[in-house]
């Protein structure tokens, strides 16, 4: 038998071919399987600090290990890193029935928890809330914005009173004015309204729910606010929280206004004009009584990373939240598990697939982190904790690319972002999209304030260029009509409801994979370049970023 000796040059070529990183491949079957598992009943809705979290964290770590990523979490003794970043939280849950009533000289009106109102478990540190005969005050949109010469409170003393507050911005109804038209500012977010009412000394605040300005129905409000509440551990929680925080149905609020001899629509119209002053609902007071159980719990962010080969201290971060609402009241079909298939098992699966492709490709010049954050549904808490306690400097964090609830509707000709951020980072996304023959469509719901409602915002508010990617509406199969129809159906019947389930018969991951390819391309561009995305002139977070400009080459 003759042994054939291969030329050295040929052997070298074979070795190089074997070592050459493959082109990115986004596997729809893998994405679908990740969603199926994460959204299964076995994971019980993936609520923080539950057995569902434990299973989720274990699953994510196993997938990242299989992909060949490095652990990127908390620093351990000896200089190694864990796969997780511990996130200490306070969990608050109602430990008694919620009794709320509005009283007049003639009668007492009981407000039903979950039906008329949605009261949140108090996060002030108190374990008992007792409010007696608190005056009710309509404060319009509850905004103090000196840079816009706008103040809904003036010299009015809110101490000991309960504020009724309109949702969204003063511009919402007319589409024009001092707040930039239909696009919601941070002043329109319910989180801001509670914080401002607390700064004003109120004892309580009820945001008046209307579906269009809130951008979601009452079922979403009920499911998100009447279960357990979480918060990061604060030095003084009363600085940003009130003893009584919650929502009230629009018609219930209008009835209370009527009982005070006033007209709700007239008050609402007056509140949209500069110079509005708070209006006390004469003759009406509010009583509230409920108990709260508080405990400290530890949740986790899951962190995988790839260390950059040239500039390891510069970071491109991908984010997606792994959590959902856990279990709650059964729906009409008896389903009590809020599986969160679209929101956000789909985004989690998409991020895993992007991570696999980075791990299989050439090592990037900059470091890349895959940050799976928890407690997003509790107020962006996992990302808020990371941004406040970063594992690597925010000043040299290049950008944050967030994936939240990609739609399982097949590929689209277009794509979007939440809120159309004034960032060169978004311009880069548009440029990369053009390489895929896809076009950018501006946020179709600027009034929904989506920019402030996902995990990238925890970074953006600290100056880091950050966007949240959104699937397009102009579907390859069915166009804008089909995309809009699915979106309307989802938000009306599934968003934050038990019906957000994985259904193999209707689920499609090819659109999620197509979006993953675009997000990968943008992240790869940033990771292999010297580019530093920036906020544009006039952006509200530009000044924060500019302070650290010297730390970036």
C-alpha positions as CSV (number, residue, x, y, z in Angstrom):
1,X,0.0,0.0,0.0
2,X,1.4,3.4,-1.0
3,X,1.0,6.3,1.4
4,X,0.3,9.5,-0.3
5,X,2.1,12.6,1.0
6,X,0.0,15.7,0.6
7,X,1.9,19.0,-0.1
8,X,2.4,21.2,2.9
9,X,0.7,24.1,1.2
10,X,-2.4,22.0,0.6
11,X,-2.5,20.9,4.3
12,X,-2.2,24.5,5.4
13,X,-5.1,25.4,3.2
14,X,-7.2,22.6,4.7
15,X,-6.4,23.8,8.2
16,X,-7.3,27.4,7.3
17,X,-10.6,26.3,5.8
18,X,-11.4,24.3,8.9
19,X,-10.7,27.3,11.2
20,X,-12.4,29.9,9.0
21,X,-15.4,31.4,10.8
22,X,-18.6,30.5,9.1
23,X,-21.0,33.1,7.7
24,X,-23.8,33.9,10.1
25,X,-26.7,31.5,10.0
26,X,-29.9,32.2,11.8
27,X,-31.7,29.0,12.5
28,X,-35.5,29.3,12.7
29,X,-35.9,25.9,14.2
30,X,-33.6,26.8,17.0
31,X,-35.4,30.0,17.7
32,X,-38.8,28.2,17.7
33,X,-37.5,25.6,20.1
34,X,-36.2,28.2,22.5
35,X,-39.5,30.0,22.5
36,X,-41.5,26.8,22.9
37,X,-39.4,25.8,26.0
38,X,-39.3,29.2,27.6
39,X,-43.0,29.9,27.1
40,X,-44.1,26.4,28.3
41,X,-46.1,25.9,31.4
42,X,-43.1,24.3,33.0
43,X,-41.5,27.8,33.3
44,X,-44.7,29.1,35.0
45,X,-44.6,32.5,33.4
46,X,-40.9,33.3,34.3
47,X,-41.7,35.6,37.2
48,X,-38.7,36.9,39.2
49,X,-37.8,35.2,42.4
50,X,-39.8,32.0,41.6
51,X,-39.0,28.5,40.5
52,X,-39.8,29.8,37.0
53,X,-36.8,32.2,37.3
54,X,-34.5,29.4,38.4
55,X,-35.4,27.3,35.4
56,X,-35.1,30.2,33.1
57,X,-31.7,31.2,34.3
58,X,-30.4,27.6,34.2
59,X,-31.7,27.2,30.6
60,X,-30.1,30.5,29.4
61,X,-26.8,29.6,31.0
62,X,-26.8,26.1,29.3
63,X,-27.6,27.6,25.9
64,X,-24.8,30.2,26.3
65,X,-22.3,27.5,27.4
66,X,-23.3,25.4,24.4
67,X,-22.7,28.3,22.1
68,X,-19.2,28.8,23.5
69,X,-19.6,32.2,25.2
70,X,-17.7,33.3,28.3
71,X,-19.5,34.0,31.6
72,X,-19.7,37.8,32.1
73,X,-21.5,38.3,35.4
74,X,-20.4,39.2,38.9
75,X,-16.7,39.0,39.6
76,X,-15.8,35.9,41.7
77,X,-12.9,35.3,44.1
78,X,-9.9,34.5,41.9
79,X,-10.8,36.9,39.2
80,X,-13.3,34.6,37.3
81,X,-16.8,35.7,36.5
82,X,-20.2,34.1,37.2
83,X,-22.9,33.6,34.6
84,X,-25.2,35.9,36.5
85,X,-25.3,39.4,38.0
86,X,-27.2,39.3,41.3
87,X,-30.1,41.8,41.4
88,X,-31.3,42.5,45.0
89,X,-35.0,43.6,45.0
90,X,-37.8,44.4,47.4
91,X,-40.9,42.3,46.7
92,X,-44.2,43.8,48.0
93,X,-47.5,41.9,47.9
94,X,-50.9,42.6,49.2
95,X,-51.5,40.6,52.4
96,X,-55.1,41.7,53.0
97,X,-58.1,42.7,50.8
98,X,-57.9,46.2,49.2
99,X,-60.6,48.4,50.6
100,X,-61.0,51.7,48.8
101,X,-64.1,53.9,49.0
102,X,-65.0,57.5,48.0
103,X,-67.3,59.2,50.4
104,X,-69.7,62.2,50.1
105,X,-72.2,63.6,52.5
106,X,-74.9,61.3,51.1
107,X,-73.2,58.0,50.3
108,X,-70.1,55.9,50.2
109,X,-69.0,54.4,46.9
110,X,-66.8,51.2,47.1
111,X,-64.2,50.9,44.4
112,X,-63.6,47.3,43.3
113,X,-59.9,46.2,43.1
114,X,-59.2,45.0,39.5
115,X,-62.5,46.3,38.2
116,X,-62.8,50.0,39.0
117,X,-59.3,50.5,40.3
118,X,-55.9,48.8,40.1
119,X,-54.0,49.6,43.4
120,X,-50.4,48.6,43.6
121,X,-48.8,47.0,46.7
122,X,-47.2,50.0,48.4
123,X,-43.5,50.4,47.9
124,X,-42.8,53.1,50.4
125,X,-41.6,50.7,53.1
126,X,-44.9,50.6,54.9
127,X,-46.6,47.3,55.7
128,X,-50.0,49.0,56.4
129,X,-51.7,51.7,54.5
130,X,-54.5,53.6,56.2
131,X,-55.9,56.7,54.5
132,X,-58.9,58.4,56.0
133,X,-60.9,61.3,54.4
134,X,-58.2,62.3,52.0
135,X,-59.4,65.1,49.6
136,X,-59.5,64.2,45.9
137,X,-57.8,66.7,43.5
138,X,-57.8,66.6,39.7
139,X,-54.3,67.7,38.7
140,X,-54.6,67.5,34.9
141,X,-51.5,65.7,33.4
142,X,-49.5,66.1,36.6
143,X,-46.5,67.7,34.8
144,X,-43.8,70.1,36.1
145,X,-41.6,71.0,33.1
146,X,-39.7,74.3,33.7
147,X,-38.0,74.1,30.3
148,X,-41.4,74.2,28.7
149,X,-42.8,76.8,31.0
150,X,-45.4,74.3,32.2
151,X,-46.5,73.6,35.8
152,X,-49.8,71.8,36.6
153,X,-49.4,72.3,40.3
154,X,-48.3,75.9,40.9
155,X,-48.5,76.7,44.6
156,X,-51.2,74.2,45.3
157,X,-50.6,72.1,48.4
158,X,-51.0,68.4,47.7
159,X,-49.9,67.2,51.1
160,X,-52.3,64.6,52.4
161,X,-54.4,64.6,49.2
162,X,-55.0,62.0,46.5
163,X,-54.3,63.2,42.9
164,X,-56.3,62.1,39.9
165,X,-54.0,62.3,36.9
166,X,-54.5,62.0,33.2
167,X,-52.3,59.6,31.3
168,X,-49.9,60.7,28.5
169,X,-49.0,64.3,27.6
170,X,-51.1,67.5,27.3
171,X,-50.5,67.4,23.5
172,X,-52.1,63.9,23.1
173,X,-55.6,65.0,22.2
174,X,-54.7,67.8,19.7
175,X,-51.4,66.4,18.4
176,X,-49.6,69.8,18.8
177,X,-48.4,72.0,21.5
178,X,-45.6,72.4,24.0
179,X,-44.8,68.7,24.3
180,X,-43.9,68.0,20.6
181,X,-47.2,66.7,19.4
182,X,-48.3,63.0,19.4
183,X,-44.9,61.7,20.5
184,X,-45.0,61.0,24.2
185,X,-42.3,62.5,26.4
186,X,-41.2,61.1,29.7
187,X,-43.7,63.4,31.3
188,X,-46.5,61.2,29.9
189,X,-45.3,58.0,31.6
190,X,-47.2,56.9,34.6
191,X,-43.9,56.3,36.4
192,X,-43.1,60.0,36.1
193,X,-46.6,61.0,37.4
194,X,-46.2,58.9,40.6
195,X,-42.7,60.4,41.2
196,X,-43.9,64.0,40.7
197,X,-46.9,63.5,42.9
198,X,-44.6,62.1,45.6
199,X,-42.3,65.1,45.2
200,X,-45.4,67.3,45.7
201,X,-46.3,65.6,49.0
202,X,-49.4,63.8,47.9
203,X,-50.5,60.7,49.9
204,X,-51.8,59.0,46.8
205,X,-52.1,59.2,43.0
206,X,-54.5,57.5,40.6
207,X,-53.8,57.6,36.9
208,X,-57.0,57.8,34.9
209,X,-57.0,54.9,32.4
210,X,-58.1,55.5,28.8
211,X,-57.1,52.9,26.3
212,X,-55.9,55.2,23.4
213,X,-53.6,57.5,25.4
214,X,-52.4,54.6,27.5
215,X,-51.8,52.5,24.4
216,X,-53.2,49.4,26.2
217,X,-56.4,48.2,27.6
218,X,-57.7,47.8,31.2
219,X,-56.8,44.0,31.2
220,X,-53.1,45.0,30.8
221,X,-53.4,47.5,33.7
222,X,-55.1,45.1,35.9
223,X,-52.7,42.2,35.3
224,X,-49.6,44.4,35.7
225,X,-50.6,46.3,38.8
226,X,-52.7,44.1,41.1
227,X,-50.1,41.3,41.5
228,X,-46.8,41.5,43.4
229,X,-44.7,44.6,43.0
230,X,-40.9,44.7,42.8
231,X,-38.4,47.6,43.2
232,X,-34.7,48.1,43.5
233,X,-33.5,48.7,47.0
234,X,-33.6,52.4,47.7
235,X,-32.2,54.6,50.4
236,X,-35.5,56.4,50.8
237,X,-38.3,54.8,48.7
238,X,-40.8,57.5,49.8
239,X,-38.8,59.9,47.6
240,X,-40.3,58.3,44.5
241,X,-43.2,56.3,45.8
242,X,-46.6,57.1,47.4
243,X,-48.5,55.1,50.0
244,X,-51.4,54.8,47.4
245,X,-50.4,54.3,43.8
246,X,-52.7,52.9,41.2
247,X,-55.0,53.4,38.2
248,X,-58.7,54.2,37.9
249,X,-61.1,53.5,35.1
250,X,-62.0,56.5,33.0
251,X,-65.7,56.2,33.5
252,X,-65.3,55.8,37.2
253,X,-63.2,58.9,37.4
254,X,-65.7,60.8,35.3
255,X,-68.5,59.7,37.7
256,X,-66.5,61.0,40.7
257,X,-66.0,64.3,38.9
258,X,-69.7,64.5,38.1
259,X,-70.6,63.8,41.8
260,X,-68.5,66.9,42.6
261,X,-70.6,69.0,40.2
262,X,-68.0,69.1,37.5
263,X,-67.6,67.9,33.9
264,X,-64.8,65.5,33.1
265,X,-64.4,66.4,29.5
266,X,-64.3,70.1,30.3
267,X,-61.6,69.5,32.9
268,X,-59.6,67.4,30.5
269,X,-59.8,70.1,27.8
270,X,-58.7,72.8,30.3
271,X,-55.7,70.6,31.4
272,X,-54.3,70.7,27.9
273,X,-53.6,74.4,28.1
274,X,-50.7,76.1,29.9
275,X,-51.9,77.8,33.1
276,X,-54.1,74.9,34.3
277,X,-54.6,74.8,38.1
278,X,-55.6,71.8,40.2
279,X,-59.2,71.4,40.9
280,X,-60.5,69.9,44.2
281,X,-63.5,67.6,43.9
282,X,-65.5,69.4,46.6
283,X,-67.4,67.2,49.0
284,X,-65.5,64.0,48.1
285,X,-62.9,62.2,50.1
286,X,-61.1,58.9,49.8
287,X,-60.6,56.1,52.3
288,X,-58.1,53.2,51.7
289,X,-57.0,50.4,53.9
290,X,-54.8,47.4,53.0
291,X,-51.8,45.5,54.3
292,X,-48.5,44.8,52.5
293,X,-46.0,42.1,53.0
294,X,-42.4,43.1,52.1
295,X,-39.3,40.9,51.7
296,X,-35.9,41.2,50.1
297,X,-35.3,38.8,47.2
298,X,-32.4,38.2,44.8
299,X,-33.1,38.0,41.1
300,X,-30.6,37.6,38.4
301,X,-29.4,39.1,35.1
302,X,-27.8,36.4,32.9
303,X,-24.6,37.6,31.2
304,X,-22.6,36.0,28.4
305,X,-19.8,37.7,26.6
306,X,-17.0,37.6,24.0
307,X,-13.8,39.4,24.9
308,X,-12.6,41.8,22.2
309,X,-9.3,40.9,20.6
310,X,-8.1,44.6,20.3
311,X,-10.2,46.8,22.5
312,X,-11.6,44.6,25.2
313,X,-12.6,47.6,27.4
314,X,-15.1,48.9,24.8
315,X,-18.4,47.2,24.9
316,X,-21.3,46.6,22.6
317,X,-24.3,45.3,24.6
318,X,-27.3,43.4,23.4
319,X,-30.2,43.2,25.9
320,X,-33.5,41.3,26.1
321,X,-35.6,40.6,29.2
322,X,-36.2,37.0,30.1
323,X,-39.1,37.6,32.6
324,X,-42.9,37.8,32.3
325,X,-45.8,38.0,34.7
326,X,-45.7,34.5,36.2
327,X,-49.1,33.3,37.4
328,X,-52.3,35.3,38.2
329,X,-56.0,35.2,38.0
330,X,-57.4,32.7,35.5
331,X,-58.8,34.1,32.3
332,X,-62.1,33.1,30.7
333,X,-60.5,29.8,29.6
334,X,-59.2,29.0,33.1
335,X,-55.6,29.7,32.1
336,X,-53.7,31.3,35.0
337,X,-50.1,31.1,33.6
338,X,-48.9,34.2,31.8
339,X,-46.4,32.5,29.5
340,X,-45.2,35.5,27.6
341,X,-44.4,33.8,24.3
342,X,-44.1,37.0,22.3
343,X,-43.2,39.2,25.3
344,X,-40.5,38.2,25.7
345,X,-39.6,34.6,25.1
346,X,-39.3,35.6,21.4
347,X,-36.8,38.4,22.1
348,X,-34.8,36.1,24.4
349,X,-34.6,33.4,21.7
350,X,-33.6,36.0,19.2
351,X,-30.8,37.2,21.4
352,X,-29.6,33.6,21.9
353,X,-29.4,33.1,18.2
354,X,-27.4,36.3,17.7
355,X,-25.0,35.2,20.5
356,X,-24.5,31.8,18.8
357,X,-23.5,33.6,15.6
358,X,-21.1,35.9,17.3
359,X,-19.5,32.9,19.1
360,X,-19.2,31.0,15.8
361,X,-17.7,34.0,13.9
362,X,-14.4,35.8,14.1
363,X,-13.6,37.3,17.5
364,X,-14.7,40.9,17.3
365,X,-12.3,43.8,18.0
366,X,-14.4,45.2,20.8
367,X,-16.0,43.1,23.5
368,X,-19.7,42.1,23.1
369,X,-22.0,41.4,25.9
370,X,-25.3,39.5,25.8
371,X,-27.3,40.7,28.8
372,X,-30.5,38.9,29.6
373,X,-32.2,41.1,32.2
374,X,-34.9,40.2,34.7
375,X,-37.8,42.1,36.3
376,X,-38.5,44.2,33.2
377,X,-42.2,43.7,33.7
378,X,-41.8,45.1,37.2
379,X,-40.4,48.4,36.0
380,X,-37.2,47.7,34.0
381,X,-35.5,46.7,37.2
382,X,-32.9,44.3,36.0
383,X,-31.6,46.8,33.4
384,X,-31.9,49.6,35.9
385,X,-29.8,47.7,38.4
386,X,-27.2,46.9,35.8
387,X,-27.0,50.5,34.6
388,X,-26.7,51.7,38.1
389,X,-24.1,49.0,39.0
390,X,-22.4,48.3,35.6
391,X,-20.1,45.4,35.3
392,X,-18.1,47.6,32.8
393,X,-17.9,51.3,32.5
394,X,-20.9,53.0,30.8
395,X,-18.6,55.7,29.5
396,X,-16.9,53.1,27.2
397,X,-20.1,51.2,26.4
398,X,-20.4,51.8,22.7
399,X,-24.2,51.2,22.4
400,X,-27.1,49.1,23.6
401,X,-29.3,47.1,21.2
402,X,-32.5,45.9,22.8
403,X,-34.9,43.2,21.5
404,X,-38.4,43.2,23.0
405,X,-41.3,41.2,21.7
406,X,-40.4,40.5,18.0
407,X,-43.5,39.5,16.1
408,X,-43.9,35.9,14.9
409,X,-45.6,37.0,11.7
410,X,-43.0,36.3,9.1
411,X,-40.5,38.6,7.4
412,X,-41.3,42.3,6.8
413,X,-40.0,44.7,4.2
414,X,-39.5,47.3,6.9
415,X,-38.3,47.6,10.5
416,X,-38.7,50.2,13.2
417,X,-37.5,51.3,16.7
418,X,-39.4,52.3,19.8
419,X,-39.7,56.1,19.8
420,X,-37.4,57.1,17.0
421,X,-34.5,58.1,19.1
422,X,-32.4,61.1,18.0
423,X,-29.3,59.0,17.7
424,X,-26.7,58.4,15.0
425,X,-27.1,54.8,16.2
426,X,-30.5,54.7,14.6
427,X,-29.0,56.1,11.4
428,X,-26.5,53.2,11.4
429,X,-29.4,50.8,11.8
430,X,-31.1,52.3,8.8
431,X,-27.9,52.0,6.8
432,X,-27.4,48.4,7.7
433,X,-31.1,47.7,6.8
434,X,-30.6,49.0,3.3
435,X,-27.9,46.4,2.8
436,X,-30.7,43.8,3.4
437,X,-33.0,45.7,1.0
438,X,-35.2,46.7,4.0
439,X,-36.4,50.2,4.9
440,X,-37.0,52.0,8.1
441,X,-40.6,53.0,9.1
442,X,-40.9,55.6,11.9
443,X,-42.6,54.5,15.2
444,X,-46.3,54.1,14.3
445,X,-47.3,54.9,17.9
446,X,-45.2,57.8,19.1
447,X,-48.0,58.6,21.6
448,X,-47.5,55.3,23.3
449,X,-44.1,56.4,24.7
450,X,-42.5,53.1,23.8
451,X,-39.0,54.6,24.1
452,X,-39.4,54.8,27.8
453,X,-40.9,51.3,28.2
454,X,-38.1,48.9,27.5
455,X,-34.7,48.0,28.9
456,X,-32.6,50.2,26.7
457,X,-34.1,53.2,28.5
458,X,-32.2,52.4,31.7
459,X,-29.0,53.0,29.7
460,X,-30.3,55.9,27.6
461,X,-31.3,57.9,30.7
462,X,-27.7,57.7,31.7
463,X,-26.4,58.9,28.3
464,X,-25.5,55.6,26.6
465,X,-26.7,55.5,23.0
466,X,-29.4,52.9,23.1
467,X,-32.3,51.7,20.9
468,X,-35.0,49.1,21.1
469,X,-35.6,47.3,17.8
470,X,-39.1,46.7,16.6
471,X,-40.4,44.3,13.9
472,X,-41.9,45.9,10.8
473,X,-45.5,46.1,9.8
474,X,-45.1,45.8,6.0
475,X,-45.1,42.0,5.9
476,X,-43.8,40.2,2.8
477,X,-47.0,38.1,3.0
478,X,-49.9,40.4,3.4
479,X,-48.3,43.9,3.6
480,X,-49.2,46.6,6.1
481,X,-52.8,45.4,6.4
482,X,-51.8,42.0,7.7
483,X,-49.1,43.4,10.0
484,X,-51.4,46.0,11.5
485,X,-54.2,43.4,11.9
486,X,-51.9,41.1,13.9
487,X,-50.6,43.9,16.0
488,X,-54.1,45.2,16.9
489,X,-55.2,41.6,17.8
490,X,-52.1,41.0,19.9
491,X,-52.5,44.2,22.0
492,X,-56.2,43.7,22.4
493,X,-56.3,40.1,23.4
494,X,-52.8,38.8,24.3
495,X,-50.5,41.5,25.5
496,X,-49.8,40.9,29.3
497,X,-52.6,38.4,29.3
498,X,-52.6,34.6,29.7
499,X,-53.3,34.2,26.0
500,X,-49.7,35.2,25.0
501,X,-48.9,31.5,24.5
502,X,-46.8,29.5,22.1
503,X,-48.9,27.9,19.4
504,X,-46.9,25.7,17.0
505,X,-49.7,25.9,14.4
506,X,-49.4,29.6,14.0
507,X,-45.9,30.5,15.2
508,X,-43.4,31.7,12.6
509,X,-39.7,32.4,13.4
510,X,-38.5,33.3,10.0
511,X,-39.3,37.0,10.6
512,X,-37.6,36.8,14.0
513,X,-34.5,35.3,12.3
514,X,-34.5,38.0,9.6
515,X,-34.6,40.7,12.2
516,X,-31.8,38.9,14.1
517,X,-29.6,39.1,11.0
518,X,-30.0,42.8,10.9
519,X,-29.3,43.3,14.6
520,X,-26.3,41.1,14.2
521,X,-25.0,43.1,11.3
522,X,-25.3,46.4,13.3
523,X,-23.6,44.9,16.3
524,X,-20.8,43.4,14.2
525,X,-20.3,46.7,12.5
526,X,-19.9,48.5,15.9
527,X,-17.8,45.7,17.4
528,X,-15.3,45.7,14.5
529,X,-15.0,49.5,14.1
530,X,-13.9,52.6,15.9
531,X,-17.3,54.2,15.6
532,X,-18.9,55.9,18.6
533,X,-22.7,56.5,18.1
534,X,-23.8,59.9,19.5
535,X,-27.0,61.7,20.5
536,X,-28.0,64.4,18.1
537,X,-28.3,68.1,19.0
538,X,-31.3,68.7,21.2
539,X,-31.6,65.2,22.5
540,X,-32.5,65.1,26.1
541,X,-29.7,62.8,27.1
542,X,-26.9,64.3,25.0
543,X,-25.4,66.4,27.8
544,X,-25.0,63.3,30.0
545,X,-23.0,61.5,27.4
546,X,-20.9,64.6,26.4
547,X,-19.5,64.8,30.0
548,X,-17.5,61.6,29.4
549,X,-16.4,62.3,25.8
550,X,-12.7,62.4,26.8
551,X,-12.9,58.7,27.8
552,X,-13.8,57.7,24.2
553,X,-11.2,57.9,21.5
